[in-house]
């Protein structure tokens, strides 16, 4: 994470500046006008925007959550009014896009009038970004949803992200770690390096420094 980088301070400052300036395209005045007048099917507040996967695209939950975590970790030791304002807008975007009953889908919570179901990975990462925010009913419902879903057999990725997220909220994760260890030891289960990385971090949860923990 940017807050824990050592070495080239100039590169880190440029990265932070880029992250603060980057916005989902709904932040543009034309798209804001569109969502406020001509297109209300998405049921979003375009004044609350996050970060896209690719520059120039709409805000999505996971890149928004990771951007918030990065900025929060950075500003813990390097205060910045601009970063704080950008963090607030990103947090408001996550809270605006929460699914009915808690949890997060990949982007919007409602499309063409239909409520979307939350995803475990998106919910886990979004909650990590909100770990130091007030425990509002929305956050509590989302934690409860993730706890309930993680109690059932799931993929290595979803179990790993659930462990990393729930641990930050004081939820016991030993049983989940045992389940994950059994999955990891099953030959052929993991086919992507990203999944392996998440599993490795999750299995060390509580034993080493949590990579996504926030100290405010």
WOFEN-V414648 format. One record per residue. N is the residue number from 0. RES is the residue in three letters. PSI is psi in whole degrees, 0 to 359 (none if undefined). OMEGA is omega in whole degrees, -180 to 180 (none if undefined). BURIAL is 1 if it has 9 or more other C-alpha atoms within 8 Angstrom, else 0. Layout:
[[N;RES;PSI;OMEGA;BURIAL] [N;RES;PSI;OMEGA;BURIAL]]
//
This chain:
[[0;UNK;154;-176;0] [1;UNK;325;-178;1] [2;UNK;343;-177;1] [3;UNK;6;178;0] [4;UNK;146;174;0] [5;UNK;159;177;0] [6;UNK;243;-172;0] [7;UNK;95;-179;0] [8;UNK;324;-180;0] [9;UNK;318;179;0] [10;UNK;321;179;0] [11;UNK;317;179;1] [12;UNK;320;178;0] [13;UNK;322;179;0] [14;UNK;317;179;0] [15;UNK;317;179;1] [16;UNK;316;179;0] [17;UNK;317;-178;0] [18;UNK;321;179;0] [19;UNK;322;-176;1] [20;UNK;333;-176;0] [21;UNK;138;-178;0] [22;UNK;154;169;1] [23;UNK;154;-173;1] [24;UNK;344;177;1] [25;UNK;349;176;1] [26;UNK;341;179;1] [27;UNK;143;-174;0] [28;UNK;325;-178;0] [29;UNK;318;178;0] [30;UNK;326;177;1] [31;UNK;319;176;1] [32;UNK;318;-179;1] [33;UNK;311;-177;1] [34;UNK;337;-179;1] [35;UNK;342;-176;1] [36;UNK;298;-171;0] [37;UNK;334;-174;0] [38;UNK;97;-180;0] [39;UNK;12;-178;1] [40;UNK;334;-177;0] [41;UNK;341;179;1] [42;UNK;47;177;0] [43;UNK;158;174;1] [44;UNK;106;-176;1] [45;UNK;348;175;1] [46;UNK;347;180;0] [47;UNK;100;-174;1] [48;UNK;156;-179;1] [49;UNK;230;-178;1] [50;UNK;147;178;1] [51;UNK;167;170;1] [52;UNK;321;-178;0] [53;UNK;134;180;0] [54;UNK;136;180;0] [55;UNK;354;180;0] [56;UNK;180;-178;1] [57;UNK;164;178;1] [58;UNK;144;176;1] [59;UNK;157;-173;1] [60;UNK;309;-173;1] [61;UNK;310;178;1] [62;UNK;328;177;1] [63;UNK;315;-179;1] [64;UNK;316;180;1] [65;UNK;323;178;1] [66;UNK;319;178;1] [67;UNK;314;180;1] [68;UNK;314;-179;1] [69;UNK;315;-179;1] [70;UNK;322;178;1] [71;UNK;319;178;1] [72;UNK;321;-180;1] [73;UNK;314;-175;1] [74;UNK;350;176;1] [75;UNK;325;180;1] [76;UNK;344;-178;0] [77;UNK;82;-177;0] [78;UNK;142;179;0] [79;UNK;120;179;0] [80;UNK;320;-179;0] [81;UNK;318;179;0] [82;UNK;319;180;1] [83;UNK;318;179;1] [84;UNK;319;-180;0] [85;UNK;323;176;1] [86;UNK;315;-178;1] [87;UNK;317;-180;0] [88;UNK;319;179;1] [89;UNK;318;178;1] [90;UNK;317;178;1] [91;UNK;324;178;1] [92;UNK;314;179;1] [93;UNK;316;-179;1] [94;UNK;331;178;0] [95;UNK;332;-174;1] [96;UNK;6;-178;1] [97;UNK;144;-179;1] [98;UNK;158;176;1] [99;UNK;124;-179;0] [100;UNK;357;178;0] [101;UNK;160;-180;1] [102;UNK;171;-178;1] [103;UNK;143;169;1] [104;UNK;189;-178;1] [105;UNK;326;-177;1] [106;UNK;264;179;1] [107;UNK;161;177;1] [108;UNK;340;-180;1] [109;UNK;132;178;1] [110;UNK;124;-179;1] [111;UNK;40;177;0] [112;UNK;357;-178;0] [113;UNK;127;177;0] [114;UNK;131;-180;1] [115;UNK;153;179;1] [116;UNK;145;178;0] [117;UNK;157;176;1] [118;UNK;146;-177;1] [119;UNK;313;-178;1] [120;UNK;313;-180;1] [121;UNK;320;180;1] [122;UNK;316;-179;1] [123;UNK;314;-178;1] [124;UNK;320;178;1] [125;UNK;318;180;1] [126;UNK;324;178;1] [127;UNK;324;178;1] [128;UNK;338;-177;1] [129;UNK;10;-173;1] [130;UNK;331;-179;1] [131;UNK;10;178;0] [132;UNK;163;179;0] [133;UNK;143;179;0] [134;UNK;74;179;0] [135;UNK;165;177;0] [136;UNK;325;179;0] [137;UNK;315;180;1] [138;UNK;316;-179;1] [139;UNK;316;179;1] [140;UNK;323;-179;1] [141;UNK;321;175;1] [142;UNK;314;180;1] [143;UNK;320;179;0] [144;UNK;315;-179;1] [145;UNK;320;177;1] [146;UNK;315;-179;1] [147;UNK;318;-179;0] [148;UNK;322;-177;0] [149;UNK;346;178;1] [150;UNK;350;180;0] [151;UNK;157;178;0] [152;UNK;129;-177;0] [153;UNK;183;179;0] [154;UNK;163;177;0] [155;UNK;316;-179;1] [156;UNK;312;-177;1] [157;UNK;324;177;1] [158;UNK;316;-179;1] [159;UNK;312;-180;1] [160;UNK;325;178;1] [161;UNK;318;178;1] [162;UNK;310;-178;1] [163;UNK;324;-178;1] [164;UNK;308;-176;1] [165;UNK;327;178;1] [166;UNK;322;-179;1] [167;UNK;342;180;1] [168;UNK;15;176;0] [169;UNK;17;179;0] [170;UNK;130;178;0] [171;UNK;134;-176;0] [172;UNK;10;-177;1] [173;UNK;318;179;0] [174;UNK;321;178;0] [175;UNK;322;178;1] [176;UNK;321;177;1] [177;UNK;318;178;0] [178;UNK;318;-180;0] [179;UNK;318;180;1] [180;UNK;320;178;1] [181;UNK;321;179;0] [182;UNK;318;-178;1] [183;UNK;324;-179;1] [184;UNK;354;178;0] [185;UNK;113;-176;0] [186;UNK;137;177;0] [187;UNK;359;-178;0] [188;UNK;318;-177;0] [189;UNK;123;-178;1] [190;UNK;354;-178;0] [191;UNK;142;178;0] [192;UNK;326;180;0] [193;UNK;320;178;0] [194;UNK;319;178;1] [195;UNK;319;180;1] [196;UNK;315;179;0] [197;UNK;317;179;1] [198;UNK;318;-180;1] [199;UNK;316;179;0] [200;UNK;318;-178;1] [201;UNK;320;-179;1] [202;UNK;339;177;1] [203;UNK;1;-176;0] [204;UNK;128;-178;1] [205;UNK;350;-179;0] [206;UNK;335;178;0] [207;UNK;176;179;0] [208;UNK;129;180;0] [209;UNK;123;-176;0] [210;UNK;340;-176;0] [211;UNK;10;180;0] [212;UNK;146;-180;0] [213;UNK;135;177;1] [214;UNK;111;-176;0] [215;UNK;none;none;0]]
//
